[in-house]
Amino acid sequence: MIDHVSIAVSDLSRATRFYEAVLGPIGYDLLVVRGSTVGFGKQYPEFWLNARPDMDPLPANNGGHVCLRVRSTDSVDAFHSAALANGGTSNGAPGLRPHERLKGYYAAFIRDHDGNRIEAVTFTA
């Protein structure tokens, strides 16, 4: 079981504002602010941002992403909408995704200002 994840961001202040807007609709709050890192979560920090001011934007085909489970299709939609409204880009609009083992896989993918790919998913079946 994974306890928490961290992603690198070039501008911690900008990323914090972005993720407050994007993660708020799915129940995550900003819980920890410590110098060059901040943590978001529901009960404890599960999703961390780490400042890396000299990093280059991630290439679109880097293959990595973080997926956050949410409670409903409305939450997936709200996550995606908040990302677009706050300067993120769509990397897959909300909708059902065919999956060989999981039925009702409803997800959306976004990219933040640094190219980090974040997914929100729920299961309708």
N, C-alpha and C positions, 0 to 999 in steps of 0.2 A: 504494500500500500504506500502510495506517495504521500508524504506529509505536507510538503510545500514546494513551490517552484520560484525561481528567480529569473528575471530577464534583464538584459542590459539596455539602458537608454542613454542617449547623448545629452539630453537636457532634462534633468530631474524635475524641475519646477513645471515645465510644460507637460511632461509625462504624468506627473501627479495630478494635474488638473484634468488631463484627458481621461485617466483611469478613474478618477472620482466620478466623472460623468458617465463613463461606460459601465463601470462595475456597480454603481449605485442601484440601477434598475434591477440587478440580479441579486441584491442583498448583501453586497460587500461594502464595508466601511473602511476608511483610512484609519488604521489602528496604531501604527508605529511610525514615527519620524525620527531618524537617527542619522544626522550628518549626510552621508552619501547614499542612504538607502531608506526606502519607505515600504511598509507592509500593509496589505489589504486583507480583509477576511470577514468572516461572519462571527466567529467566537474568538479566534486567534489569527495571527497573520499567516495566510496560506499562499499569497501571491505577492512577491517582492519585486520592487524596481531597484536596480543598482546603477548608480551614475557611472557612466563611462564616457566622459566628455570628448575623448579623442576617437571614439568609434566611428567607423563608416556605416552608412545605411546598409542593412542586410540585403543581400540579393534576393530577388523574388523566388528563385528556385533553390533556396537553402535547405528545404526539406523539413525544417523544424516547425513545430507549433505547440501551443498549450491549449488544452480543451478544458472548459469549465462546465460542469453539469448544472443545469438550472431546472426549475420546477415545471415550466410550461412553455408552450409555443409562444405565448405572449411575452414571456421573459426573453426568449431568443430574439424575437422581433424588436423588443425594446433595446437590447444590447446592441444589435446591428444599427438601429436608427440613431442611438446615442453616439456611436462611433463615427458615423457619417456626419452628424451634426457638429462634431467637435474636431474635425480635420483628419479623421481616419479614412481609410478607403475600404471598399468592399472587396473581399477575396472569395465571395460566395454568398449570394443573397439567401435569406431565410427560406427553408423549404425541406421537404423530405429528401433524404439521400438513400439511394439503393445501397444495401449492405447485406452481404451474404449470410451473416449470422444474426444480425439484430434487426428486428422489425420496428417500424415506426421511428426511425432515426431522423429527427428533425433538428437541423443545425444551421448556423450561419458562421461565416469566417470574416474576420476583419484584419487589416494591417494598421499598426499605429504609425506614428511619425518616423520611426526608425526602421520600419519594415517588419517588426515582430508580428507574427501571425497568431491570432488568438481566435479560438472557436468557442461558441456556446452551443450546448446540445441538450435536448430532452428527448424522451421516448413517448410516442403517442400510442403504442400498442402494448 
